[in-house]
């Protein structure tokens, strides 16, 4: 029953609390379901983009075809510069250390012979 200043209810206070709690839980569940649906839609959209364009995981690197082509050219230039630098170093700086054997490689087994050693 509604009057001018307050809402009156003839039900016990415990029933009102229970009804309020159930209503809040239902509203929270509906909100969470909506947020999950939005998240799943975004994930599906990103997966579809990733299938179409392999650069989508690197959005900051290449967003347009011109930027992708510029990135490819820059990578090729860097590769050529590295190859030229390695060729310029010569064999002494480009060589790798050989595996040097250090320590005893054959055991002295004279102590195992009969008759001393």
C-alpha atoms as one frame of an Amber mdcrd trajectory, in Angstrom:
protein
   0.000   0.000   0.000   1.407   3.383  -0.929   0.849   6.591   1.018   2.304
  10.063   0.527   5.504   9.614   2.516   6.376   5.905   2.497   5.669   2.551
   0.976   3.885   0.229   3.369   4.039  -3.546   3.121   2.030  -6.060   5.104
   4.604  -8.847   4.600   7.107  -9.643   7.361  10.513  -7.888   7.159  12.361
 -11.185   6.598  10.325 -11.935   3.459  11.008  -8.437   2.131  14.775  -8.922
   2.713  14.669 -12.299   0.981  12.787 -10.864  -1.995  15.235  -7.934  -2.216
  18.250 -10.275  -2.074  16.792 -12.525  -4.786  16.055  -9.506  -6.989  19.613
  -8.173  -6.526  21.082 -11.605  -7.292  18.971 -11.885 -10.430  20.067  -8.394
 -11.552  23.739  -9.209 -10.855  23.484 -12.480 -12.787  21.850 -10.719 -15.739
  24.594  -8.049 -15.738  27.352 -10.680 -15.616  25.735 -12.636 -18.463  25.579
  -9.462 -20.552  29.236  -8.654 -19.832  30.254 -12.221 -20.771  28.275 -11.997
 -23.998  30.018  -8.706 -24.891  33.436 -10.173 -24.031  32.812 -13.278 -26.121
  31.683 -11.130 -29.054  34.909  -9.082 -28.840  37.023 -12.245 -28.668  35.266
 -13.711 -31.706  35.772 -10.446 -33.606  39.491 -10.354 -32.771  39.921 -14.005
 -33.798  38.239 -13.279 -37.127  40.589 -10.324 -37.664  43.623 -12.440 -36.770
  42.704 -15.017 -39.403  42.448 -12.329 -42.078  45.590 -10.366 -41.158  48.677
 -11.889 -39.484  49.839  -8.441 -38.304  46.844  -7.941 -35.995  48.817  -9.131
 -32.990  51.226  -6.239 -33.638  48.752  -3.407 -34.078  51.356  -0.789 -33.325
  53.665  -2.083 -36.058  51.523  -2.109 -39.159  47.948  -1.001 -39.478  47.786
  -0.176 -43.185  49.182  -1.869 -46.266  51.679   0.993 -46.778  52.966   0.632
 -43.213  53.318  -3.134 -43.647  55.302  -2.659 -46.858  57.532  -0.071 -45.154
  58.109  -2.518 -42.288  59.061  -5.297 -44.721  61.533  -2.981 -46.495  63.063
  -1.897 -43.196  63.503  -5.520 -42.085  65.192  -6.370 -45.384  67.537  -3.345
 -45.036  68.440  -4.419 -41.509  69.145  -7.965 -42.681  71.435  -6.701 -45.448
  73.260  -4.362 -43.048  73.883  -7.246 -40.639  75.200  -9.462 -43.442  77.544
  -6.671 -44.625  78.782  -6.092 -41.077  79.525  -9.797 -40.595  81.384  -9.902
 -43.920  83.391  -6.799 -42.935  84.509  -8.267 -39.602  86.553 -10.939 -41.294
  87.320 -14.481 -40.229  89.005 -13.614 -36.908  86.023 -11.901 -35.355  83.431
 -14.077 -37.038  85.089 -17.363 -36.026  83.744 -19.529 -33.271  85.844 -21.003
 -30.477  86.702 -24.644 -30.961  85.910 -27.219 -28.310  89.185 -27.656 -26.439
  89.535 -30.765 -24.388  90.819 -30.002 -20.932  91.858 -32.346 -18.160  92.564
 -36.068 -18.117  91.002 -37.980 -20.963  92.453 -41.391 -20.247  92.611 -42.860
 -16.778  95.784 -44.318 -15.335  94.844 -47.930 -14.631  98.285 -49.122 -13.453
  97.055 -49.325  -9.846  94.633 -52.094 -10.879  97.411 -54.371 -12.209  98.622
 -57.241 -10.078 102.111 -56.924  -8.775 102.158 -53.290  -7.969 102.874 -50.535
 -10.205
